[in-house]
Amino acid sequence: MNLLDQLRSRRLLAIVRGRDADASLRAVVTLAEEQVGLVEVSLTGCDASRVIARARAELGPDAALGAGTVLTAQDARRAADAGASFLVTPGLGDGVLSEADHLGLPVLAGALTPTEIVAATRAAVAVKLFPASLGGPPYLRALREPFSTVPFVPVGGVEAASVRAYLAAGAIAVGVGSPLLGDAPHGGCLDALRERARTYRRLIEQETAS
């Protein structure tokens, strides 16, 4: 299953950004155990490349494990070497899309304005609407008028209370960092992470069924 199909079917992308590499790895594995099948490890986290490599070894070759905050072509190569199967950017970093194409890795590219969205759709499989909290679901709904075929994934401040609204506004999935992960990637409680993961999955299932 390609990245776009995975986003459409799973509808939740978890974003792990931690100050503790071991805790970040435990958070990734916990998410997988809770059937959160799409996970992005931000390159701004502690020893992120090692976290990705260890998670890949733990979860196996078929896990949808990506690298986030990819800003440069060098970042893209580093992520690929670690075992990332997809890349996520906050914006259209110089050389990232062309390097990703060279590496054969799909990209979820960050964009906010209509001009940025047009540029992102030239090479990315989906658009990461970031930061989504600036306009919320109403902004996404407005964008869906001129960009009816663009697959949007809102990221940035997607709280549990807004998940269903984003999906109802036309998002194919939502990307969630700290509202889902909490302090788990810094050494915090994994049981609390499990509960939040179940909450997000339940909300997505409810919206999908409605």
Residue pairs with C-beta under 8 A, 6 or more apart in sequence:
1 9
2 106
2 125
3 64
3 85
3 86
3 106
3 108
3 125
3 126
4 106
4 125
4 126
4 151
4 172
6 37
6 38
6 64
7 13
7 38
7 108
7 126
7 151
7 153
7 172
7 173
8 151
8 172
8 173
10 36
10 37
10 38
10 64
10 173
11 167
11 172
11 173
11 174
11 204
11 208
12 36
12 38
12 173
12 174
12 176
12 200
12 201
12 204
13 38
13 39
13 40
13 88
13 108
13 153
13 155
13 173
13 174
13 175
13 176
14 31
14 36
14 38
14 39
14 40
14 175
14 176
14 177
14 180
14 181
14 197
15 39
15 40
15 42
15 68
15 88
15 155
15 175
15 176
15 177
15 180
15 181
16 24
16 27
16 28
16 31
16 39
16 40
16 41
16 42
16 45
16 51
16 177
16 181
16 185
17 24
17 41
17 42
17 44
17 45
17 68
17 69
17 177
17 178
17 181
17 185
18 24
18 27
18 45
18 46
18 51
18 181
18 184
18 185
18 186
19 45
19 46
19 185
19 186
19 187
20 46
20 185
20 186
20 187
21 45
21 46
21 47
21 48
21 50
21 51
23 184
23 185
23 186
23 187
23 188
24 41
24 45
24 46
24 48
24 51
24 185
25 51
25 54
25 55
25 58
26 184
26 190
27 181
27 184
27 185
27 190
27 193
28 39
28 41
28 51
28 55
28 58
28 59
28 65
29 55
29 58
29 59
30 184
30 190
30 193
30 194
30 197
31 39
31 193
31 197
32 39
32 59
32 63
33 194
34 193
34 194
34 197
34 198
34 201
35 201
36 197
36 200
36 201
37 63
37 64
38 64
38 66
38 173
39 55
39 63
39 64
39 65
39 66
40 66
40 67
40 68
40 86
40 88
40 175
41 48
41 51
41 52
41 55
41 65
41 66
41 67
41 68
41 84
42 48
42 67
42 68
42 69
42 177
43 49
43 67
43 68
43 69
43 70
43 71
43 75
43 78
43 79
44 69
45 51
45 185
48 67
48 82
49 78
49 79
49 81
49 82
50 82
52 65
52 67
52 79
52 82
52 83
52 84
53 82
53 83
55 63
55 65
55 83
56 63
56 65
56 82
56 83
56 84
57 83
59 65
63 85
64 85
64 86
65 83
65 84
65 85
66 79
66 84
66 85
66 86
66 87
66 88
66 108
67 75
67 78
67 79
67 82
67 84
67 86
67 87
67 88
68 87
68 88
68 89
69 75
69 88
69 89
69 90
70 76
70 79
70 87
70 88
70 89
70 93
70 96
70 107
71 89
71 90
71 91
71 93
71 96
72 93
72 94
72 95
72 96
73 94
73 95
73 96
73 98
73 99
75 93
75 96
76 87
76 95
76 96
76 99
76 100
76 103
76 105
77 99
77 103
79 87
79 105
80 103
80 105
84 105
85 105
86 105
86 106
86 107
86 108
87 96
87 100
87 105
87 106
87 107
87 108
88 107
88 108
88 109
88 110
88 128
88 175
89 96
89 107
89 108
89 109
89 110
89 128
90 110
90 128
90 130
91 109
91 110
91 111
91 116
91 130
92 109
92 110
92 111
92 116
92 119
92 120
96 107
96 109
97 107
97 109
97 122
97 123
97 124
98 123
100 106
100 107
100 123
101 123
106 124
106 125
107 123
107 124
107 125
108 124
108 125
108 126
108 127
108 128
108 153
108 175
109 120
109 123
109 124
109 126
109 127
109 128
110 116
110 120
110 127
110 128
110 130
110 155
111 117
111 119
111 120
111 127
111 128
111 129
111 130
112 129
112 130
112 131
112 134
114 143
114 146
114 147
117 127
117 143
117 147
117 150
120 127
121 127
121 150
125 151
126 150
126 151
126 152
126 153
126 172
127 150
127 151
127 152
127 153
128 153
128 154
128 155
128 175
129 139
129 140
129 143
129 152
129 153
129 154
129 155
129 171
130 154
130 155
130 156
131 155
131 156
131 157
132 139
132 140
132 154
132 155
132 156
132 157
132 158
132 166
133 156
133 157
133 158
134 156
135 142
136 162
136 165
137 162
137 165
137 166
137 168
137 169
138 169
140 152
140 154
140 166
140 169
140 170
140 171
141 169
141 170
143 150
143 152
144 152
144 169
144 170
151 172
152 170
152 171
152 172
153 171
153 172
153 173
153 174
153 175
154 166
154 171
154 174
154 175
155 174
155 175
155 176
155 177
156 175
156 177
157 179
158 166
158 174
158 175
158 176
158 179
159 179
160 179
160 196
160 199
160 200
160 203
163 174
163 176
163 200
163 203
163 204
163 207
164 203
164 206
164 207
166 174
167 174
167 204
167 207
167 208
168 207
174 204
176 200
179 196
180 193
180 196
180 197
180 200
181 193
181 196
182 188
182 189
182 192
182 193
182 196
183 189
184 190
184 192
184 193
